[in-house]
């Protein structure tokens, strides 16, 4: 399931798809993620997307919009909101450092 997320994070992914990748039901999927990562599958996915976006912010000159979309976020505003929630700063603040 983790491998599925890591290989498909840039696409829209549902809980059903994550669970199917592990050949388990959605409830079991959630329990396994909680047990091993202390996160829901969606929280793990979001964290992975943020991590991948940070790599791009630090190593590319791509725009925030390009990074947001390539990291699997539907739009740059939502990306900035989630980034701020998880990181405590804006993507542009990280890029400036």
Backbone torsions as a table, in degrees:
resi	resn	phi	psi	omega
1	UNK	NA	-40.4	177.6
2	UNK	-64.6	-44.3	178.3
3	UNK	-59.8	-41.5	178.3
4	UNK	-59.1	-45.7	178.6
5	UNK	-61.3	-47.9	-177.1
6	UNK	-64.0	-31.1	179.8
7	UNK	-85.8	-18.1	-173.7
8	UNK	-125.8	12.0	-174.1
9	UNK	-57.4	-26.2	-176.7
10	UNK	-79.9	-8.2	178.0
11	UNK	-101.9	166.4	172.3
12	UNK	-70.9	127.2	-177.2
13	UNK	-127.3	133.4	177.5
14	UNK	-101.1	161.7	175.3
15	UNK	-59.1	-39.2	179.1
16	UNK	-58.1	-44.1	-179.3
17	UNK	-65.9	-39.6	178.5
18	UNK	-63.9	-46.9	179.5
19	UNK	-63.0	-43.6	179.0
20	UNK	-60.2	-35.4	179.3
21	UNK	-62.9	-27.2	178.0
22	UNK	-101.3	5.1	-179.8
23	UNK	55.8	40.9	177.0
24	UNK	-132.1	166.8	175.4
25	UNK	-75.8	167.8	-178.2
26	UNK	-63.7	-40.0	179.7
27	UNK	-63.0	-45.9	179.0
28	UNK	-64.1	-39.4	177.3
29	UNK	-57.2	-48.2	-179.3
30	UNK	-62.7	-41.3	179.2
31	UNK	-64.1	-41.5	179.6
32	UNK	-65.4	-43.3	178.3
33	UNK	-64.4	-39.9	179.0
34	UNK	-63.8	-41.5	-179.1
35	UNK	-65.4	-46.0	-172.8
36	UNK	-93.2	-23.8	-176.0
37	UNK	-124.9	-7.0	-176.1
38	UNK	56.1	35.5	179.6
39	UNK	-144.4	157.2	169.5
40	UNK	-76.9	164.1	175.7
41	UNK	-57.4	-39.3	179.4
42	UNK	-67.9	-36.6	175.8
43	UNK	-65.3	-41.5	177.1
44	UNK	-60.7	-45.7	178.9
45	UNK	-59.6	-47.1	179.3
46	UNK	-61.8	-44.6	178.5
47	UNK	-60.7	-42.2	179.1
48	UNK	-64.0	-42.9	177.9
49	UNK	-61.8	-43.1	178.5
50	UNK	-62.5	-44.1	179.1
51	UNK	-59.2	-44.9	178.9
52	UNK	-65.8	-36.0	179.2
53	UNK	-68.5	-35.3	178.1
54	UNK	-62.2	-41.8	176.5
55	UNK	-56.2	-44.5	-179.1
56	UNK	-69.2	-38.3	178.6
57	UNK	-61.2	-35.9	-176.4
58	UNK	-84.3	-25.2	-170.7
59	UNK	-118.7	-3.9	-179.6
60	UNK	-129.3	168.2	174.2
61	UNK	-107.7	19.9	177.3
62	UNK	-62.5	152.5	178.8
63	UNK	-71.4	161.9	177.0
64	UNK	-59.1	-40.2	178.8
65	UNK	-61.0	-46.9	179.0
66	UNK	-61.1	-42.3	179.7
67	UNK	-65.6	-44.1	179.5
68	UNK	-58.0	-49.7	-177.6
69	UNK	-67.4	-39.5	-179.2
70	UNK	-73.5	-16.5	178.1
71	UNK	-92.7	1.8	175.2
72	UNK	97.2	5.8	177.8
73	UNK	-86.9	140.8	-175.5
74	UNK	-67.3	-33.1	177.8
75	UNK	-153.6	158.2	-175.0
76	UNK	-66.0	-31.4	179.3
77	UNK	-65.6	-44.8	178.1
78	UNK	-64.2	-41.5	177.3
79	UNK	-57.5	-48.3	-179.1
80	UNK	-61.6	-39.5	179.1
81	UNK	-64.0	-47.7	179.9
82	UNK	-66.3	-41.9	179.2
83	UNK	-59.0	-46.1	-179.8
84	UNK	-62.6	-40.4	179.4
85	UNK	-63.5	-44.8	-175.4
86	UNK	-81.7	-35.5	-173.1
87	UNK	-104.6	-14.6	180.0
88	UNK	77.1	11.6	177.4
89	UNK	-154.4	169.5	179.9
90	UNK	-84.9	155.6	176.9
91	UNK	-57.3	-36.7	179.8
92	UNK	-66.0	-31.9	177.4
93	UNK	-65.2	-40.1	179.0
94	UNK	-66.9	-41.0	-178.1
95	UNK	-62.9	-37.0	-178.4
96	UNK	-65.2	-24.6	-176.2
97	UNK	-79.5	NA	NA
